Structures are given as structure tokens and as C-alpha cells.
Amino acid sequence: MTADVKDSLDSKKNKLTLSRDTSGAAKLKRLNEILRDPTAKLESIKLHNYTMTKEMSSAVANAVKKISLGLKELDLSNTTLQDSEAQVISEGLGNPYAKLDILRLTNCGITFQGIMHLAIALKSNSTNLKELDLHNDDLSDHGIKILCLCLEDPSNSLERLNLENCRVNEGGCATLARALQSNPGHLKELCLSYNHIGQTGIQSLADLLKSSVIETLQLSHCRITQDGCAALASGLRYKPSPLKQLDLSSNTLEDSGVKALLAFLQDKDCKLHTLKLANCSVSQNGFGYLGRALRSNPTHIRKLDLSNNASGEDAIRTLFEAIQDTHCKLEELKLCWCKLGENSCPYLSLVLSSNSSLRTLDLSHNKLQSTGVQHLAKGLASPVCHVESLRLSQCHITEEGFIALATALHTNPSHLKELDISKNKPGASGIQQLTDIQRNPQSLLRKLDTSPYTRHTST
């Protein structure tokens, strides 16, 4: 047995990872050794970056259906599956003795025929599977229609479904939503990011949300417009929604789309704690709506990502005023690429010195400059500030700003664990002072990135 195969078996956790560097014959040999051992227990098999053979697919299928092995997770990500191999593995999944909880087939090149084999297997034995990951597989609407045969089965108890970048269009999304509506009591996480689901698709999802128990919904890069956002918001307001995480990043929602979400966000029964609206063309009014939502319902939203929205300093002020409220429980705020300048920093300083809940703040790629960072440093020095991760990459900060940060961390050394101040111009003294802070036994700073800006040149 080669060393790399031996090292891939974690006997304490009953996990077998067959690495990319291991030869196909060694992979097969190791798995067959485990299958021949009547006392073997194996909860997880991960076989990545591999061209599946008939012999290996048979071994995997035997592992899935061997009840004494106790296999719960099968991950074949980036492993090429031909139709014949997909059929053999699917037959193993369909065996009544199979007790698999997690199946990951990311980027496996599954064809329509392969999806048919998989759907038939899951329909015949769907009571155990909790997570199915097919992202980066070219399912298209025809594949989704076949997959829905098992999703609408009353015995299906799937809780997590990942269909990111599966070429799902409006018709496929509508078919999926109808299937999930017919069996709405189980699915808690749904990812449809990087699919062009259109207005019809988003309306179907809105109807699904009226009866589902979905807690996490990921819809980034789905070409959703402000009208689509309004439809989605109507579904979320239909009844107290169980939704806890919503990702609408990289859709053209604009301010009117954010306004459509306002009633849902302000609802006292809203359970949402993570909202991602990065790159959504949100401007001043949109930031104002979010500020109103945080003031009306300050204890729910814990993570907010508004990166790459050209807010500017006037737009951000309303949001900062809401976060300053001592009742606000926001823990993570991302504002990269938001065209913030040094004039935003006094407001940010007030946030840091008044809100003890904030743990992560990302202001990278804003022109804060050293004068702005000096204001930030005053907030960091406050005993109220409990920020653990601060990112200021490429913020036009010079030596004076670095020294101000070091002084603040010397005053309040007990919270910050991670500081990214890369791609700035610290000068020798700036780096030295922050390095000294990191070496201070009282400081919790463990991760410090001061790497310089590197300009790529053509050769």
C-alpha cells in the first residue's frame, strides 16, 4: 500500500479520501480491501478528480449498499461519470440497504441518461438522502424534469439541494418549484445561483415560499430584476417565513427591489439573519431602506453584505446611524468596493465605539486613506469595540494610518484576531509597529496580512 493511500484513511472518523495523486489501481485496491473486511466501518468516501472506471463504479456501488459498512456520505466531485458508470452507482443507491445521507456529484459531467438512472434510484430509495449536490452539472430543464420525479415523491426527505450553474431556465425552475410544493415539508436549503431563472421562475419560487420550510435560499447571478424581487418579497410576506439566509447578489435589484423587501425585513416575525445584496446596483435610497429595516427590527439581521454597490458617503450615513443603535445585533458587515472615502470614517468610528456586537468588518477597496483610518482607529481603541476581523486591503493607507492602527490595538489588544491591510503603503515603521503588536502576549492578533500591492507586467 502506498503512503498517500494509507494517509487518506482516517480510521478515527471512518473517512476515506482517495486523492488525485493516487493511481487508479491503488484507489480500487484500497476500497476493495475495506469491502472484504467484515468488521470495517466507513462513513464517508471522497473520490475527487478521477475518470471513473467500470471496476471502480462497481466497488463504489457495493460500498453504498453494504449495510454493515454504514456509509453515510459519497462525494465524487470532479470525477467524470460515463452513463454506464452512473448506472452502476445508481443501482447501488437504489438498493433498499443503502443508507446514504449525503451525495455530492459536483462537476461530474452527468448526461441526461445519467440523471435518469439517478432519479430512478432515488425514487425507489429516497427516505434517507438528506443532501444532494449537483452543481456545475449540465442538467438543463429536461434533467430537472426527470429529477423532480423523486423530489415530488411523498417518501422523499431531502433537506439540502444544490443546483448551482446547472443551466436551469424559467421552465425548469417552475417545474422544480411545483415538485417541491407537492412535498413542501422537508427541503431547508436550496441553491439555484448562476441559473437564468427569469420572471416566471422567480414567481414560481415566490409561490413555493408561501408553503415551504426553506431556511436558506441562494439566488445570486440569476438575472433577477426589481420586479422579480417584488414577487419574491410577496411570497416571503405571505405568512411568517422560516427563511434565515437569503443571497440575491449580482442581480439588478436597484433601490426599488430593496424597497420591495422592506416590509418583509421590518416584520416582527422575520427570522432572516443573513442578507447578501452584493453587486445589486443599490444606491442612496436603497441603503436608506436597509437602515430603516435595521432600526425597525434591530435584533435579527446578523450578517449583511452590500459590497460593490456604489453607495457613496451620503448613502451610507443612514445605514451607519442604524448600526450605531445599541440594540442592533449586526455581527458582520461587508462594504468592499462601495466608493467610500475618508469622510465616511467618522461615522464608522461611531459604529465601532457604540456597537459591541460587530465582529467582522470588511472595507477593502475603498479610498479611506490614512486620515480616514485615523478616525477608524479611535473606534477600535474604544472598550466597546469587539471587532475580531478587520479588512482594509487596498484602501490607500500610508504609514500614518498603520501607526494609528497600531496605537489603537495597543490600547485595546484583547479582541482583534485578524487584520488584512495588504496592498497599501505602510512604510517600514508601520509594518514594524503592527508586527510588535502581534508579538505582544496580551494581543489576540494571530493573522496579519501586510503584503504589498503587486503590479503585474506583461513579458
Secondary structure, 3 states (H helix, E strand, C coil): CCHHHHHCEECCCCEEEECCCCCHHHHHHHHHHHHHCCCCCCCEEEECCCECCHHHHHHHHHHHHCCCCCCCEEECCCCECCHHHHHHHHHHHHCCCCCCCEEECCCCCCCHHHHHHHHHHHHHCCCCCCEEECCCCCCHHHHHHHHHHHHCCCCCCCCEEECCCCCCCHHHHHHHHHHHHHCCCCCCEEECCCCCCHHHHHHHHHHHHCCCCCCEEECCCCCCEHHHHHHHHHHHHCCCCCCCEEECCCCECHHHHHHHHHHHHHCCCCCCCEEECCCCCCCHHHHHHHHHHHHHCCCCCCEEECCCCCCHHHHHHHHHHHHHCCCCCCCEEECCCCCCEHHHHHHHHHHHHHCCCCCEEECCCCECHHHHHHHHHHHHHCCCCCCCEEECCCCCCCHHHHHHHHHHHHHCCCCCCEEECCCCCCHHHHHHHHHHHHHCCCCCCCEEECCCCCCCCCC
